[in-house]
Amino acid sequence: MKRIVVVGAGLAGLRTVEALRKLGFDGAVTLLGAEEIGPYDRPPLSKQVLTGKGDPAETAYRSAAHYADLRVELRLGQPATALDLTSRTVKTDGGELSFDGLIVATGAAARLLAVESGPSRIHRLRTLDDARELRDALQVSRHVVVIGAGFIGSEIASSARMLGLEVTLLEAAPVPLARVVGPQIGQICAALHRENGTRLICGAQVGSVEGSGRVRLTDGRIIEGDLVVAGIGAAPETGWLASSGLTVADGLVCDPFLSAGHPAVYAAGDVVRWRNPLFGTSMRTEQWTNAVEQARRAAANLLADPGKGQPYAGVNYFWSDQYGVRIQSAGIAEADEVRVVHGSPAEFRFLAYYRKGDRLVGAFAMDQPVPLVRSKLLIEARTSWEEALSLVRAGEILT
């Protein structure tokens, strides 16, 4: 293998090229990115950048000298347009790139609202340019309407409240984050919003967005604001793979080894849907930690001798900062039981466990960083439910 191309210059792409060099690959490496700038840190965009506490320029992960030291060819502002596995080439508007090995790390893009009536200006937050534009708009607004109470929408609502703005948060589901944390914990997340002065409306179906700030719901209610932000999730960037012959279904479908079904093609990050052996289920997750860990495993498996790769069993760990509360989660929310095992949900300081069968499969915490990280290790170790509870009772998880 003489040339490896990594498509996608985000976190997963960056960590992939770094892993390739660390693992001893000495051939040519090209990092291809759609944006004009190199890899940068996205979590601060919805928090420090929006509130003006962070400089957008400081979100860049690495300097130009770093890429030079790695001997990585950066091709920025060149989105991939097609993949030809027969000739082993990636096509872009600027030409073709040949490869011996390919790692797909194209990430995801913000989903668009299906309904918009007439001229409207809806903000979204996915890129650095989005963050700069939304930051400037917040500075001249009084009432922000946020559509979608997932993590990105919730963090935008929190930042807007920190700036002293009035916020209405619209969520189609009965509670925020229902799919990610389940209805019981979702109720606590709803209480956190309301406790901090955000007007949360659940079960809200958006009918149209009119002008710059008016949202009309399907039940006839009108929410009057002067700025609308949509945070309704992200869709994997797989359009360029349509004619490749690879399987795409809400992500690039991969096996537990992150192989996309071709011996020269692996994938990492938000774009990947893979069968996770830790939970025995197919999943796609848009988390910082997952992007980092998948990148390392995809690079190692691409370079490994046939049959020598290792499966990727990510624990699906993530965090979010909202209203000064650190929220953390690990594992999955598809459970037979959810139990608060420590602390007080009313005070937004607690640890909850998720049980499936006789096994601990998930943990959620507000302002309990150490217990959550220790619980994450229990999930990775496939700890039984009773053993996990006994460790909490003995205090071994809490201190």
Residue pairs with C-beta under 8 A, 6 or more apart in sequence:
1 25
1 27
1 100
1 101
1 303
2 27
2 28
2 100
3 27
3 28
3 29
3 30
3 98
3 99
3 100
3 101
4 20
4 25
4 27
4 28
4 29
4 30
4 99
4 100
4 101
4 102
4 103
4 302
5 29
5 30
5 32
5 90
5 97
5 99
5 101
5 102
5 103
6 13
6 16
6 17
6 29
6 30
6 31
6 32
6 102
6 103
6 105
7 13
7 32
7 80
7 90
7 102
7 103
7 104
7 105
7 106
8 32
8 33
8 34
8 104
8 105
8 106
8 107
8 237
8 269
8 271
9 31
9 32
9 33
9 34
9 35
9 38
9 39
9 74
9 76
10 33
10 39
10 42
10 105
10 107
10 269
10 270
10 291
11 39
11 41
11 42
11 61
11 269
11 288
11 291
11 292
11 295
12 105
12 107
12 268
12 269
12 270
12 291
12 292
12 294
12 295
13 31
13 33
13 39
13 103
13 105
13 268
13 269
13 295
14 31
14 38
14 39
14 61
14 62
14 295
15 268
15 291
15 292
15 295
15 296
16 103
16 105
16 268
16 295
16 296
16 298
16 299
17 29
17 31
17 70
17 72
18 70
19 295
19 296
19 299
19 300
20 29
20 299
20 303
21 29
21 70
21 71
21 72
23 299
23 300
23 303
24 303
25 299
25 303
27 100
28 73
29 70
29 71
29 72
29 73
30 72
30 73
30 75
30 97
30 99
31 67
31 72
31 73
31 74
31 75
32 75
32 78
32 80
32 90
32 92
32 97
33 39
33 74
33 75
33 76
33 77
33 78
33 79
34 77
34 78
34 79
34 80
34 106
35 76
35 77
35 127
35 128
36 76
36 77
37 60
37 76
37 128
38 60
38 61
38 62
38 67
38 74
38 76
39 60
39 61
39 62
40 59
40 60
40 61
40 128
41 59
41 60
41 61
42 59
42 126
42 288
43 288
44 54
44 59
45 59
45 125
45 127
45 128
45 130
45 131
46 125
46 131
46 152
46 155
46 156
46 159
47 53
47 54
47 155
47 158
47 159
47 321
48 54
49 56
49 59
49 128
49 131
49 132
49 135
50 125
50 131
50 134
50 135
50 138
50 156
50 159
50 160
50 163
51 159
51 162
51 163
52 135
52 139
56 128
56 131
56 132
59 128
67 74
75 92
75 94
75 97
78 92
78 93
78 94
79 92
79 93
79 240
80 90
80 91
80 92
80 106
80 240
81 91
81 92
81 93
81 240
82 90
82 91
82 240
82 242
82 243
82 244
83 89
83 90
83 91
83 102
83 240
83 241
83 243
83 244
83 246
84 90
84 91
84 244
85 244
85 245
85 246
85 262
85 264
85 265
87 98
88 98
88 99
88 100
88 102
88 264
89 96
89 97
89 98
89 99
90 96
90 97
90 99
90 102
99 264
100 264
101 264
101 265
101 266
101 302
101 303
102 264
102 265
102 266
103 265
103 266
103 267
103 268
103 295
103 298
103 299
103 302
104 241
104 252
104 260
104 265
104 266
104 267
104 268
104 271
104 272
105 267
105 268
105 269
105 271
105 291
105 295
106 236
106 237
106 238
106 240
106 269
106 271
107 236
107 237
107 269
107 270
107 271
108 234
108 235
108 236
108 237
108 270
108 271
108 286
109 126
109 234
109 235
109 237
110 124
110 125
110 126
110 130
110 230
110 231
110 232
110 233
110 234
110 235
111 230
111 232
111 233
111 234
111 235
112 124
112 230
113 122
113 147
113 206
113 209
113 230
113 232
115 206
115 207
115 208
115 209
116 122
116 208
116 209
117 208
117 209
117 210
117 216
118 210
118 211
119 211
120 209
120 210
120 211
120 212
120 228
121 211
121 212
121 228
122 209
122 228
122 229
122 230
123 130
123 133
123 134
123 137
123 227
123 228
123 229
123 230
124 130
124 229
124 230
124 231
125 131
125 134
125 152
125 156
125 229
125 231
126 234
134 156
134 229
137 227
138 144
138 159
138 160
138 163
138 165
138 227
139 163
141 165
141 225
141 226
141 227
142 165
142 166
142 226
143 165
143 166
143 167
143 168
143 213
143 224
143 225
143 226
143 227
144 156
144 157
144 160
144 165
144 166
144 167
144 168
144 225
144 226
144 227
144 228
144 229
145 167
145 168
145 170
145 213
145 215
145 223
145 225
145 227
145 228
145 229
146 153
146 156
146 157
146 160
146 167
146 168
146 169
146 170
146 228
146 229
146 230
146 231
147 153
147 170
147 206
147 209
147 215
147 228
147 229
147 230
147 231
147 232
148 170
148 171
148 172
148 230
148 231
148 232
148 233
149 157
149 169
149 170
149 171
149 173
149 176
149 177
149 189
149 190
149 193
149 200
149 202
150 176
150 177
150 180
150 231
150 232
150 233
151 177
151 180
151 318
151 320
152 231
153 169
153 171
153 229
153 231
153 232
154 169
154 176
154 177
154 189
154 193
154 231
154 320
154 322
155 320
155 321
155 322
156 229
156 231
157 167
157 169
157 193
157 198
157 322
158 196
158 198
158 321
158 322
158 323
160 167
161 167
161 196
161 197
161 198
161 323
162 323
166 199
166 225
167 197
167 198
167 199
168 198
168 199
168 201
168 223
168 225
169 176
169 193
169 198
169 199
169 200
169 201
170 201
170 204
170 206
170 215
170 217
170 223
171 200
171 201
171 202
171 203
171 204
172 202
172 203
172 204
172 205
172 206
173 179
173 186
173 202
173 203
174 183
174 186
174 202
174 203
175 183
175 186
175 187
175 189
175 190
175 202
176 186
176 189
176 190
176 193
176 200
176 202
177 185
177 186
177 189
178 186
179 333
180 329
180 333
181 189
181 329
181 333
181 364
182 333
182 335
182 338
182 354
184 338
184 352
185 333
185 338
185 352
185 364
188 345
188 348
188 350
188 366
189 327
190 200
190 202
191 345
191 348
192 322
192 323
192 325
192 348
192 366
193 200
193 323
194 200
195 323
195 348
196 323
201 223
204 217
205 217
205 218
205 219
206 215
206 216
206 217
206 218
207 216
207 217
207 218
208 215
208 216
209 215
209 216
209 228
210 216
212 226
212 227
212 228
213 224
213 225
213 226
213 227
213 228
214 222
214 223
214 224
214 225
215 222
215 223
215 225
215 228
216 222
216 223
217 223
234 270
234 286
236 250
236 251
236 252
236 270
236 271
236 273
236 284
237 271
238 248
238 251
238 252
238 271
241 248
241 252
242 248
246 252
246 253
246 260
246 261
246 262
246 265
247 253
247 260
247 261
249 273
250 273
250 284
251 271
251 272
251 273
251 284
252 260
252 267
252 271
252 272
252 273
253 260
253 261
253 273
253 274
253 282
254 260
254 261
254 266
254 267
254 272
254 273
254 274
254 275
255 261
255 274
255 275
256 274
256 275
256 276
256 277
256 311
256 312
256 313
257 266
257 301
257 309
257 310
257 311
257 312
258 266
258 267
258 268
258 272
258 274
258 294
258 297
258 298
258 301
258 312
259 265
259 266
259 301
259 309
260 266
260 267
263 306
264 302
266 298
266 299
266 301
266 302
267 294
267 298
268 291
268 294
268 295
268 297
268 298
268 299
269 290
269 291
269 294
269 295
270 284
270 285
270 286
270 291
272 284
272 294
273 282
273 283
273 284
274 282
274 283
274 284
274 312
275 281
275 282
276 282
276 283
276 312
276 313
276 314
276 316
277 311
277 313
278 313
278 314
278 315
278 379
278 380
278 382
279 331
279 332
279 361
281 332
281 334
283 316
283 332
285 314
285 316
285 318
287 316
287 317
287 318
288 318
289 314
289 317
289 318
290 314
290 316
290 317
290 318
293 312
293 314
294 312
294 314
297 310
297 312
298 312
300 309
300 310
301 309
301 310
304 310
313 380
315 330
315 331
315 376
315 379
315 380
316 329
316 330
316 331
316 332
317 328
317 329
317 330
317 376
318 328
318 329
318 330
319 326
319 327
319 328
319 329
320 326
320 327
320 328
321 327
325 348
325 366
325 367
326 366
326 367
326 369
327 364
327 365
327 366
328 364
328 365
328 368
328 369
328 372
328 373
329 362
329 363
329 364
329 365
329 372
330 362
330 363
330 372
330 375
330 376
330 379
331 354
331 360
331 361
331 362
331 363
331 376
331 379
332 354
332 356
332 361
332 362
333 354
333 362
334 356
334 361
335 354
335 355
335 356
335 361
335 362
336 355
336 356
336 357
337 354
337 355
338 352
338 353
338 354
338 355
339 352
339 353
339 355
340 350
340 351
340 352
341 351
341 352
341 353
341 389
341 392
342 350
342 351
342 368
342 371
342 392
342 397
342 398
343 349
343 350
343 351
343 366
343 368
344 350
345 366
348 366
348 367
349 366
349 367
349 368
350 365
350 366
350 368
351 363
351 364
351 365
351 368
351 371
351 372
351 375
351 392
351 397
351 398
352 363
352 364
352 365
353 360
353 362
353 363
353 375
353 385
353 388
353 389
353 392
354 360
354 361
354 362
354 363
354 364
355 361
355 385
358 384
358 385
358 386
359 382
359 383
359 384
359 385
360 375
360 378
360 379
360 383
360 384
360 385
360 388
361 379
362 379
363 372
363 375
363 376
363 378
363 379
364 372
365 371
365 372
365 375
370 398
370 399
371 392
371 397
371 398
374 396
374 397
375 388
375 397
378 388
378 391
378 397
383 391
388 397
391 397
392 398
